């Protein structure tokens, strides 16, 4: 990123290739459809290019990038809500075909489906923390940097989000 900051814009393509998959997964798991997720990944890299001079090289690039991704996602949802555009159906709201395939899917992927459903029922801030910590495997200091809080506060927020996820998961399991 320091090379991009100093004018070597060809290196931005390398950063894109390294991080596009993680960013796509982040946006998709926040409830965006694949098409919107791809657009938001592009928007992150447009912002990286636009704000490259603000990158100081302190801390991790990944934390800086995900801070931008959070802002891009927030801006997108504000724009969507202002335009009153409905979002596409989330993957967890779709049904699996026949009863036989449903039984096989429940046996094979039942917990994963319920976990995805439970995750979708969490408030955005808690879902975002879990996606950063558990799915993107960022360290607590990076999450703290992204959220603009202390490492201890990030740890507490992560713990609370996990506790809420467990509660929702258990409720889904009994229904």
TAQUIHU-V95713 format. One record per helix or strand of 3 or more residues. SS is the DSSP state (a for helix, b for strand). FROM is the first residue (numbers start at 1). LEN is the number of residues. Records with the same first field share a line. If there is no record, write none. Layout:
SS->FROM-LEN  FROM-LEN
This chain:
a->2-4  11-19  34-17  52-3  61-23  91-3  99-23  124-12  140-8  151-24
